[in-house]
Amino acid sequence: MARTGRVVWRLVYTATAVFDLLLPDDARSLKAKRSYVRPILAALRKFEVAVAEVGALELHGRTEIGVAAVASEPAHARSVVESCANLLGGRPEIEILSARHRLFGAED
């Protein structure tokens, strides 16, 4: 925490992750794909994160989901994103092909 006059500045950390997911074989149309993606996004929002489908938008059977968490402690931001990864890993209908994690702080 830094003080500048009367203003108190607090550090903020943002943890992000992008998950590349393989959807079930019956997700061969965009409508069927949405029927899988929509509940996944809703489940992730329960962790109070920003979440969106960020890639593979026109591909059937694949999606990329982006998640971002903001916290005052880096460990908490990482923990929230890790909880999202655990939720995705526990869903039997999807397979996580890759996950890219990043942590951003005041220095970035």
C-alpha positions as CSV (number, residue, x, y, z in Angstrom):
1,M,0.0,0.0,0.0
2,A,1.4,3.4,-1.0
3,R,0.3,6.8,0.4
4,T,0.2,9.8,-1.8
5,G,-1.2,12.8,0.1
6,R,-4.6,11.6,1.3
7,V,-5.0,8.9,-1.4
8,V,-4.3,5.3,-0.4
9,W,-3.3,3.1,-3.3
10,R,-3.8,-0.6,-2.9
11,L,-2.2,-3.3,-5.1
12,V,-4.6,-5.3,-7.2
13,Y,-3.9,-8.6,-8.8
14,T,-5.6,-10.2,-11.7
15,A,-5.3,-13.9,-12.5
16,T,-6.4,-15.1,-15.9
17,A,-6.8,-18.5,-17.6
18,V,-7.8,-19.6,-21.0
19,F,-9.1,-23.2,-21.3
20,D,-9.2,-25.0,-24.6
21,L,-12.0,-27.5,-24.3
22,L,-13.1,-30.5,-26.4
23,L,-16.8,-30.9,-26.4
24,P,-18.7,-34.1,-26.9
25,D,-19.2,-35.6,-30.3
26,D,-22.8,-34.5,-30.5
27,A,-21.8,-30.8,-30.5
28,R,-21.6,-30.7,-34.3
29,S,-23.7,-27.6,-34.8
30,L,-23.4,-24.2,-33.2
31,K,-26.8,-24.7,-31.5
32,A,-25.6,-27.9,-29.9
33,K,-22.3,-26.3,-29.0
34,R,-24.1,-23.5,-27.2
35,S,-26.1,-26.1,-25.2
36,Y,-22.8,-27.2,-23.6
37,V,-21.1,-23.8,-23.4
38,R,-23.9,-21.9,-21.7
39,P,-24.1,-24.1,-18.6
40,I,-20.3,-24.1,-18.3
41,L,-20.2,-20.3,-18.3
42,A,-23.0,-20.2,-15.7
43,A,-21.2,-22.7,-13.4
44,L,-18.0,-20.6,-13.6
45,R,-19.8,-17.4,-12.8
46,K,-20.6,-18.8,-9.4
47,F,-16.9,-18.1,-8.5
48,E,-17.6,-14.4,-9.1
49,V,-15.2,-14.2,-12.1
50,A,-15.4,-12.6,-15.4
51,V,-15.9,-15.4,-17.9
52,A,-16.6,-15.6,-21.7
53,E,-16.2,-17.8,-24.7
54,V,-13.0,-16.2,-26.2
55,G,-11.9,-18.6,-29.0
56,A,-12.9,-21.3,-31.4
57,L,-16.2,-19.5,-31.9
58,E,-17.0,-21.0,-35.2
59,L,-15.6,-24.4,-34.6
60,H,-18.0,-27.2,-33.8
61,G,-16.9,-29.5,-30.9
62,R,-14.3,-27.1,-29.5
63,T,-14.3,-23.9,-27.4
64,E,-12.0,-21.6,-25.6
65,I,-13.2,-20.2,-22.3
66,G,-11.5,-17.2,-20.7
67,V,-11.7,-16.6,-16.9
68,A,-10.4,-13.6,-15.0
69,A,-10.4,-13.0,-11.2
70,V,-9.4,-9.8,-9.4
71,A,-8.1,-9.8,-5.8
72,S,-6.0,-7.9,-3.4
73,E,-3.7,-10.9,-2.8
74,P,-2.0,-12.8,-5.6
75,A,-2.6,-16.2,-3.8
76,H,-6.4,-15.5,-3.7
77,A,-6.6,-14.6,-7.3
78,R,-4.7,-17.8,-8.3
79,S,-6.9,-19.8,-6.0
80,V,-10.1,-18.6,-7.6
81,V,-8.8,-19.4,-11.1
82,E,-7.6,-22.8,-9.9
83,S,-11.1,-23.5,-8.5
84,C,-12.5,-22.8,-12.0
85,A,-10.0,-25.2,-13.5
86,N,-11.0,-27.9,-10.9
87,L,-14.7,-27.4,-11.8
88,L,-13.9,-27.8,-15.5
89,G,-11.8,-30.9,-14.8
90,G,-14.7,-32.4,-12.9
91,R,-17.2,-32.2,-15.8
92,P,-17.2,-35.6,-17.5
93,E,-18.7,-34.3,-20.8
94,I,-15.7,-32.2,-21.7
95,E,-12.0,-32.6,-22.0
96,I,-9.4,-29.9,-21.2
97,L,-6.9,-29.9,-24.0
98,S,-4.8,-27.0,-22.6
99,A,-4.9,-24.3,-20.0
100,R,-2.9,-21.1,-20.0
101,H,-2.6,-19.2,-16.7
102,R,-1.2,-15.7,-16.0
103,L,-1.0,-13.4,-13.0
104,F,-0.8,-9.7,-13.4
105,G,0.2,-7.3,-10.7
106,A,0.9,-3.6,-10.3
107,E,4.2,-3.9,-12.0
108,D,2.7,-5.3,-15.3
